[in-house]
Amino acid sequence: MKFVIIGIGQFGRALALYLTQSGFEVTIIDERESVITELKDSVAYAIVGDATDPRLLKQLDLGEDTCVIIAVGESFERSLLIAAQIKEIGGVKHLYARSVNEMQGKVLKLIGVSELFRVEDVAAKQLATRFINEGLMRLRKIDTTHSLAEVNLPEAWVGKSLMEVELRSRYHLNLLTVRRGKPTETAETDDVILQPEQPVIDTPEPSMKFQQGDVLVLFGKDSDLQNFVDYFAL
């Protein structure tokens, strides 16, 4: 999946950096040269231009494997025109647009925008997830009952090996990797909640010994993940 983000305000900037750090190809578009210059070395492609111009949009080679996010600020007219141009070009299945109110959402839906989002709702849902799943630093749903989660290493496990702690047999969870080392810097905005990223180590071997400060990247049932953090009072 490739991503095209149109409109690089606080939200668009944070989203672009997060997706890039997650390994995706990201193209950003904004009319402000200063914004594009700032981020050009952090994303795959950075374009200064007016996304209401169909000639620019046609140069992007948009297709079914492209997700387009229209993150233009408060200018609904621009969002509407950009969305209409993209729908006229065709080929894009995943088209997201920012709406400020219900009426804007209805209009965008009428021209074929597949998904709507409000920046306030995105931030609220992320914050609610952190409150509801206290102890889970980051949670990503896989389906209705399973998730990927990042959890601080239990203090009692420092110096023990993966084999010794019996993670799978006792807690019914799988360790995908471990974050270890100094966190890298990430964007901080008022719109989204992002945490600094620690680098990951290779696929853990059974003999690997845990170290102070490790963050476990776990996969399993939501109930088992919550039981794990409750048991260790993380």
C-alpha positions as CSV (number, residue, x, y, z in Angstrom):
1,M,0.0,0.0,0.0
2,K,1.2,3.5,-1.0
3,F,0.0,6.7,0.7
4,V,-0.6,10.1,-0.8
5,I,-1.3,12.8,1.8
6,I,-2.6,16.1,0.5
7,G,-2.4,19.0,3.0
8,I,0.6,19.0,5.4
9,G,-0.6,20.7,8.5
10,Q,0.1,19.4,12.0
11,F,-2.1,16.3,11.4
12,G,-0.8,15.6,7.8
13,R,2.8,16.0,8.9
14,A,2.5,13.6,11.9
15,L,0.6,11.1,9.8
16,A,3.3,11.2,7.0
17,L,6.1,10.7,9.5
18,Y,4.3,7.8,11.3
19,L,3.5,6.0,8.1
20,T,7.1,6.4,6.8
21,Q,8.5,5.1,10.0
22,S,6.2,2.1,9.7
23,G,7.8,1.2,6.3
24,F,5.3,2.6,3.8
25,E,5.9,4.7,0.7
26,V,4.5,8.2,1.4
27,T,4.0,11.1,-1.0
28,I,3.1,14.5,0.4
29,I,1.6,17.5,-1.4
30,D,1.3,21.0,-0.2
31,E,1.4,24.5,-1.8
32,R,3.8,25.8,0.8
33,E,7.3,25.3,-0.3
34,S,8.7,25.7,3.2
35,V,6.7,22.8,4.5
36,I,7.7,20.5,1.7
37,T,11.4,21.5,2.0
38,E,11.3,20.6,5.7
39,L,10.0,17.1,5.1
40,K,11.4,16.2,1.7
41,D,14.2,14.1,3.2
42,S,11.8,12.2,5.6
43,V,9.3,10.8,3.0
44,A,9.5,9.1,-0.4
45,Y,8.2,12.0,-2.5
46,A,7.5,15.6,-1.6
47,I,5.7,17.8,-4.1
48,V,5.0,21.5,-4.0
49,G,1.8,22.1,-5.9
50,D,-1.9,22.8,-6.0
51,A,-3.8,19.5,-5.6
52,T,-6.9,21.0,-7.1
53,D,-5.1,21.0,-10.5
54,P,-6.0,17.7,-12.2
55,R,-2.7,17.8,-14.2
56,L,-0.8,17.4,-10.9
57,L,-3.0,14.6,-9.7
58,K,-2.7,12.7,-13.0
59,Q,1.1,12.7,-12.7
60,L,0.8,10.7,-9.4
61,D,-0.1,7.4,-11.0
62,L,-2.9,6.8,-8.6
63,G,-4.2,3.2,-8.5
64,E,-5.9,0.5,-6.4
65,D,-2.8,0.1,-4.3
66,T,-2.8,3.8,-3.3
67,C,-4.5,5.3,-0.3
68,V,-5.2,9.1,-0.7
69,I,-5.8,11.2,2.4
70,I,-7.1,14.7,1.9
71,A,-6.0,16.4,5.1
72,V,-6.6,20.0,3.9
73,G,-7.4,22.2,7.0
74,E,-10.6,24.2,7.2
75,S,-11.1,24.8,3.5
76,F,-14.0,22.5,2.7
77,E,-14.2,23.9,-0.8
78,R,-10.7,22.8,-1.6
79,S,-11.2,19.3,-0.1
80,L,-14.4,18.9,-2.1
81,L,-12.7,20.0,-5.4
82,I,-9.7,17.7,-4.8
83,A,-11.9,14.7,-4.0
84,A,-14.0,15.4,-7.1
85,Q,-10.9,15.5,-9.3
86,I,-9.5,12.3,-7.9
87,K,-12.9,10.5,-8.4
88,E,-13.0,11.8,-12.0
89,I,-9.5,10.4,-12.7
90,G,-10.6,7.1,-11.2
91,G,-8.7,4.0,-10.0
92,V,-8.5,5.0,-6.3
93,K,-10.4,2.7,-4.0
94,H,-9.1,4.1,-0.7
95,L,-10.0,7.8,-0.5
96,Y,-10.1,9.5,2.9
97,A,-11.1,13.1,3.5
98,R,-11.3,15.3,6.5
99,S,-14.7,16.7,7.5
100,V,-15.5,19.3,10.1
101,N,-19.2,18.6,10.5
102,E,-22.0,16.2,9.5
103,M,-23.1,18.2,6.5
104,Q,-19.6,18.2,5.0
105,G,-19.4,14.5,5.5
106,K,-22.7,13.9,3.6
107,V,-21.5,16.0,0.7
108,L,-18.1,14.2,0.5
109,K,-19.9,10.8,0.6
110,L,-22.1,11.8,-2.2
111,I,-19.2,12.3,-4.6
112,G,-17.7,9.0,-3.6
113,V,-15.3,9.5,-0.7
114,S,-14.9,6.1,0.8
115,E,-13.9,7.2,4.4
116,L,-14.3,10.3,6.5
117,F,-12.3,11.4,9.5
118,R,-12.2,14.2,12.0
119,V,-8.9,15.1,13.6
120,E,-10.6,15.5,17.0
121,D,-12.1,12.0,16.8
122,V,-8.8,10.4,15.8
123,A,-7.0,11.9,18.8
124,A,-9.9,11.1,21.1
125,K,-10.0,7.4,20.0
126,Q,-6.3,7.0,20.5
127,L,-6.4,8.6,23.9
128,A,-9.4,6.5,24.9
129,T,-7.5,3.3,23.8
130,R,-4.7,4.3,26.1
131,F,-7.1,4.8,29.0
132,I,-9.1,1.6,28.5
133,N,-6.0,-0.5,27.9
134,E,-3.9,0.9,30.7
135,G,-0.5,-0.8,30.7
136,L,-0.6,-1.3,26.9
137,M,1.7,1.4,25.5
138,R,0.4,0.9,21.9
139,L,-2.4,-1.2,20.7
140,R,-3.2,-2.2,17.1
141,K,-6.3,-4.2,16.4
142,I,-6.0,-7.2,14.1
143,D,-9.6,-8.4,14.3
144,T,-12.4,-8.2,16.9
145,T,-10.6,-10.3,19.4
146,H,-6.8,-10.1,18.6
147,S,-4.3,-7.3,18.7
148,L,-0.7,-6.4,18.5
149,A,0.5,-4.6,21.6
150,E,3.6,-3.0,23.0
151,V,4.2,-3.7,26.7
152,N,6.9,-2.7,29.2
153,L,9.0,-5.7,30.3
154,P,8.0,-6.9,33.7
155,E,10.7,-6.1,36.3
156,A,10.9,-9.7,37.4
157,W,11.9,-10.8,33.9
158,V,15.1,-8.7,33.7
159,G,18.0,-11.1,33.1
160,K,15.7,-14.0,32.3
161,S,15.6,-15.8,28.9
162,L,12.5,-16.0,26.6
163,M,12.5,-19.8,27.3
164,E,12.5,-19.3,31.0
165,V,9.5,-17.0,31.2
166,E,7.2,-19.4,29.3
167,L,5.4,-16.6,27.6
168,R,3.4,-18.8,25.2
169,S,2.5,-21.7,27.5
170,R,1.7,-19.6,30.6
171,Y,0.3,-16.4,29.1
172,H,-0.9,-17.6,25.7
173,L,1.0,-14.7,23.9
174,N,3.5,-14.6,21.1
175,L,6.6,-12.4,21.2
176,L,7.1,-10.9,17.8
177,T,10.1,-8.7,18.6
178,V,11.6,-6.5,21.3
179,R,12.2,-2.8,21.3
180,R,15.6,-2.1,22.8
181,G,17.9,1.0,22.9
182,K,17.6,4.7,22.7
183,P,14.2,6.0,21.3
184,T,14.3,7.8,18.1
185,E,12.6,11.2,17.8
186,T,9.1,11.4,16.4
187,A,6.8,14.4,15.7
188,E,4.7,15.7,18.5
189,T,1.5,17.5,17.8
190,D,-1.7,18.4,19.5
191,D,-3.7,16.4,17.0
192,V,-2.3,12.9,17.4
193,I,-0.6,10.9,20.0
194,L,2.7,9.6,19.0
195,Q,5.4,8.0,21.2
196,P,9.1,7.9,20.5
197,E,10.1,4.7,18.7
198,Q,12.8,2.4,20.1
199,P,14.6,0.3,17.5
200,V,13.6,-3.4,17.2
201,I,16.0,-6.3,17.5
202,D,15.9,-9.4,15.2
203,T,13.4,-12.2,15.8
204,P,14.0,-13.2,19.4
205,E,15.6,-16.6,20.0
206,P,14.5,-18.8,23.0
207,S,17.9,-18.1,24.6
208,M,17.7,-14.3,24.3
209,K,17.9,-12.6,27.7
210,F,15.7,-9.7,28.5
211,Q,17.3,-6.4,29.6
212,Q,16.1,-3.4,31.7
213,G,14.1,-1.0,29.6
214,D,13.0,-3.6,27.0
215,V,9.6,-3.2,25.4
216,L,7.8,-6.4,24.3
217,V,5.9,-6.4,21.0
218,L,3.2,-9.1,21.6
219,F,0.5,-10.7,19.6
220,G,-2.5,-12.5,21.1
221,K,-6.1,-12.3,22.3
222,D,-7.2,-9.0,23.8
223,S,-8.2,-10.8,27.0
224,D,-4.8,-12.5,27.3
225,L,-3.0,-9.2,26.7
226,Q,-5.0,-7.4,29.4
227,N,-4.6,-10.3,31.8
228,F,-0.8,-10.1,31.2
229,V,-0.5,-6.4,32.1
230,D,-2.9,-6.9,35.1
231,Y,-0.9,-9.8,36.4
232,F,2.3,-7.8,36.4
233,A,0.6,-4.6,37.3
234,L,2.2,-2.9,34.4
